Amino acid sequence: MTSETSETLDQAMVRSNGLDTLLRDLTDRAVREVPGAVACSITVRRADRLLTLAGSTGLPSGLDLRQYEYGSGPCVTAAQTGIEQYVPDLAAEDRWPAYRDYALAAGVCSVLAVPLPVDGEPSAALNVYGDRAGSLAAGRHAARVFAARVAGAVNTALRIERLGQSAADVRTALLSRSVIDQAIGILMARERIDATRALERLRRASQERNVKLRDLCDQLVARTADGSSRGRK
């Protein structure tokens, strides 16, 4: 995923009016960013049952619900096991016959379910659907990158929702995470270090300067952007 795409995602997170809008925006964006995708949804576990937290425009009604009712399907398996499920051609799939027949009747011919760990445990998945056999083959990497990019957002949103905090708190927390991620990326590129060491350096600098981590990262991102703008003049 390009930096331009990441910035657009961050903007969508910040401007969204509440959790439902945020997650729906993410599923719609996944359809635009993943080659071959015509619909997307997010499956999560709540109170020992699976449900669809958000679905994109054009998601066939009941497509995920049938999996939950049957207790089987690619999205259910990915969410429960934490293992990616890719079905290039549903017509040739025999693991979930009841779901397969329903999905094919709904016009879905290919499915990719990428696990989204919630609080470190397998219990969610980003589900991408294609309307032709093999149509998602070229989009598997993009789907994984997108899932990795939004996993933190889903985690944060769910955690804040459980605490009963407001939509403004959701947007603030997501913006903070976005700025920290950008600062980590800047240090990785500048210092040629991995993400773990970059985060350690930022935390150490935050403590030494007695500045909040989010504020420190915001300053770093702003200085870098300002330097880039000057360099282009």
C-alpha positions as CSV (number, residue, x, y, z in Angstrom):
1,M,0.0,0.0,0.0
2,T,1.4,3.4,-1.0
3,S,1.9,6.3,1.4
4,E,-0.8,8.2,-0.6
5,T,-3.3,5.4,0.2
6,S,-2.3,5.3,3.8
7,E,-2.8,9.1,4.1
8,T,-6.3,8.7,2.5
9,L,-7.1,6.0,5.0
10,D,-6.0,8.1,7.9
11,Q,-8.2,11.0,6.6
12,A,-11.2,8.6,6.4
13,M,-10.6,7.5,10.0
14,V,-10.5,11.0,11.3
15,R,-13.5,12.4,9.4
16,S,-15.8,9.5,10.1
17,N,-18.8,10.3,12.2
18,G,-18.8,7.3,14.6
19,L,-17.7,3.7,14.6
20,D,-20.2,2.4,12.1
21,T,-19.3,5.0,9.5
22,L,-15.6,4.5,10.0
23,L,-15.8,0.7,9.5
24,R,-18.1,1.0,6.5
25,D,-15.7,3.5,4.9
26,L,-12.9,1.0,5.4
27,T,-14.8,-1.9,3.7
28,D,-15.7,0.4,0.8
29,R,-12.1,1.4,0.5
30,A,-11.0,-2.2,0.5
31,V,-13.2,-2.8,-2.6
32,R,-11.4,0.0,-4.4
33,E,-7.9,-1.0,-3.3
34,V,-8.0,-4.8,-3.8
35,P,-7.9,-5.8,-7.4
36,G,-10.9,-8.1,-8.3
37,A,-12.9,-7.2,-5.2
38,V,-16.6,-6.4,-5.6
39,A,-17.6,-6.5,-2.0
40,C,-16.0,-6.6,1.5
41,S,-17.0,-7.2,5.1
42,I,-15.5,-7.4,8.5
43,T,-16.4,-10.4,10.7
44,V,-15.8,-10.2,14.5
45,R,-16.6,-12.3,17.5
46,R,-18.7,-10.8,20.2
47,A,-20.1,-12.7,23.2
48,D,-19.1,-16.0,21.8
49,R,-20.8,-15.4,18.5
50,L,-19.7,-14.1,15.1
51,L,-21.3,-11.2,13.4
52,T,-20.6,-8.8,10.6
53,L,-19.4,-5.5,12.0
54,A,-19.5,-3.7,8.7
55,G,-20.1,-4.3,5.0
56,S,-19.4,-2.4,1.9
57,T,-21.8,-1.1,-0.6
58,G,-23.0,-4.0,-2.8
59,L,-22.4,-6.7,-0.2
60,P,-25.0,-9.4,-1.0
61,S,-27.6,-9.6,1.9
62,G,-27.1,-12.6,4.1
63,L,-23.8,-13.6,2.6
64,D,-22.0,-13.6,5.9
65,L,-25.0,-14.5,8.0
66,R,-25.4,-17.8,6.2
67,Q,-21.9,-18.7,7.3
68,Y,-22.7,-17.9,10.9
69,E,-25.9,-19.9,10.8
70,Y,-24.1,-22.9,9.3
71,G,-21.1,-22.5,11.6
72,S,-18.8,-22.9,8.7
73,G,-17.3,-21.0,5.7
74,P,-14.1,-19.2,4.8
75,C,-14.8,-16.1,6.9
76,V,-15.7,-18.2,10.0
77,T,-12.6,-20.4,9.6
78,A,-10.3,-17.4,9.2
79,A,-11.8,-15.6,12.2
80,Q,-11.7,-18.7,14.4
81,T,-8.3,-20.1,13.4
82,G,-6.3,-17.0,12.4
83,I,-5.4,-18.7,9.1
84,E,-6.1,-17.0,5.8
85,Q,-8.7,-18.7,3.6
86,Y,-8.6,-18.3,-0.1
87,V,-11.2,-19.8,-2.4
88,P,-10.3,-19.0,-6.1
89,D,-13.4,-20.9,-7.4
90,L,-16.3,-21.6,-5.2
91,A,-17.8,-23.9,-7.8
92,A,-14.9,-26.3,-7.2
93,E,-14.9,-25.9,-3.4
94,D,-16.3,-28.8,-1.3
95,R,-15.5,-27.8,2.3
96,W,-18.6,-25.7,2.9
97,P,-21.3,-27.1,0.5
98,A,-24.3,-25.2,2.0
99,Y,-22.5,-21.9,2.0
100,R,-21.0,-22.5,-1.4
101,D,-24.4,-23.0,-3.0
102,Y,-25.8,-19.9,-1.3
103,A,-22.8,-17.7,-2.3
104,L,-22.8,-18.9,-5.9
105,A,-26.5,-18.1,-6.1
106,A,-25.8,-14.6,-4.8
107,G,-23.2,-14.1,-7.6
108,V,-20.1,-14.7,-5.6
109,C,-17.5,-16.9,-7.2
110,S,-14.3,-16.2,-5.3
111,V,-13.6,-15.4,-1.6
112,L,-10.6,-14.3,0.4
113,A,-10.7,-14.1,4.2
114,V,-7.7,-12.5,5.9
115,P,-7.5,-12.8,9.7
116,L,-7.6,-9.7,11.8
117,P,-6.2,-10.4,15.3
118,V,-8.2,-8.6,18.0
119,D,-6.2,-8.1,21.2
120,G,-3.7,-10.7,20.0
121,E,-6.4,-13.5,19.5
122,P,-7.9,-14.9,16.4
123,S,-11.5,-13.6,16.4
124,A,-12.0,-11.4,13.3
125,A,-11.5,-11.4,9.6
126,L,-11.5,-9.0,6.6
127,N,-13.6,-10.8,3.9
128,V,-13.2,-9.9,0.2
129,Y,-15.5,-11.2,-2.5
130,G,-15.1,-11.6,-6.2
131,D,-17.7,-12.2,-8.9
132,R,-15.5,-14.3,-11.2
133,A,-13.5,-17.4,-10.5
134,G,-9.9,-16.4,-10.0
135,S,-10.7,-12.7,-9.9
136,L,-9.0,-12.2,-6.5
137,A,-5.7,-13.9,-7.4
138,A,-4.0,-10.6,-8.2
139,G,-5.4,-8.9,-5.2
140,R,-4.3,-11.3,-2.4
141,H,-1.2,-9.3,-1.5
142,A,-3.1,-6.0,-1.6
143,A,-5.8,-7.5,0.7
144,R,-3.1,-8.6,3.2
145,V,-1.5,-5.2,3.2
146,F,-4.9,-3.5,3.7
147,A,-5.8,-5.9,6.5
148,A,-2.5,-5.2,8.3
149,R,-3.1,-1.5,7.8
150,V,-6.6,-1.5,9.3
151,A,-6.2,-4.2,12.0
152,G,-5.1,-1.5,14.5
153,A,-8.0,0.7,13.6
154,V,-10.5,-2.1,14.1
155,N,-8.8,-3.1,17.4
156,T,-8.9,0.5,18.7
157,A,-12.4,1.1,17.6
158,L,-13.7,-2.1,19.3
159,R,-11.8,-1.5,22.5
160,I,-13.1,2.0,22.8
161,E,-16.6,0.9,21.9
162,R,-16.4,-1.7,24.7
163,L,-15.5,1.1,27.1
164,G,-18.5,3.1,26.0
165,Q,-16.5,6.1,24.9
166,S,-17.7,8.6,22.4
167,A,-17.1,8.8,18.6
168,A,-14.8,11.7,19.2
169,D,-12.6,9.5,21.4
170,V,-12.5,6.9,18.6
171,R,-11.3,9.5,16.1
172,T,-8.7,10.9,18.5
173,A,-7.3,7.5,19.2
174,L,-7.2,6.5,15.6
175,L,-5.5,9.8,14.6
176,S,-2.9,9.3,17.4
177,R,-2.1,5.8,16.1
178,S,-1.9,7.1,12.5
179,V,0.7,9.8,13.5
180,I,2.8,7.3,15.5
181,D,2.8,4.8,12.6
182,Q,3.9,7.6,10.2
183,A,6.7,8.6,12.6
184,I,7.9,5.0,12.9
185,G,8.0,4.8,9.1
186,I,10.0,8.0,8.9
187,L,12.6,6.7,11.3
188,M,12.8,3.3,9.6
189,A,13.6,4.9,6.3
190,R,15.9,7.5,7.7
191,E,17.9,5.3,10.1
192,R,17.5,2.0,8.3
193,I,16.1,0.2,11.4
194,D,13.1,-2.0,11.9
195,A,9.7,-0.9,13.4
196,T,10.5,-2.2,16.9
197,R,13.7,-0.2,17.2
198,A,12.0,2.9,15.7
199,L,9.2,2.7,18.3
200,E,11.8,2.2,21.1
201,R,13.7,5.3,20.0
202,L,10.5,7.4,19.9
203,R,9.4,6.2,23.3
204,R,12.8,7.0,24.8
205,A,12.8,10.4,23.3
206,S,9.3,11.0,24.6
207,Q,10.4,10.2,28.1
208,E,13.7,12.1,28.0
209,R,11.9,15.3,26.7
210,N,8.8,14.8,28.9
211,V,6.6,15.1,25.8
212,K,3.7,12.9,25.0
213,L,4.5,10.2,22.4
214,R,1.7,11.4,20.1
215,D,2.9,15.0,20.2
216,L,6.5,14.0,19.6
217,C,5.5,12.0,16.6
218,D,3.3,14.8,15.3
219,Q,6.3,17.2,15.4
220,L,8.5,14.7,13.5
221,V,5.9,14.1,10.8
222,A,5.3,17.9,10.5
223,R,9.0,18.6,10.2
224,T,9.5,15.9,7.6
225,A,6.6,17.1,5.5
226,D,7.8,20.7,5.7
227,G,11.3,19.6,4.6
228,S,9.9,17.7,1.7
229,S,7.8,20.7,0.6
230,R,10.9,22.9,0.7
231,G,12.9,20.4,-1.3
232,R,10.3,20.4,-4.1
233,K,10.4,24.2,-4.5
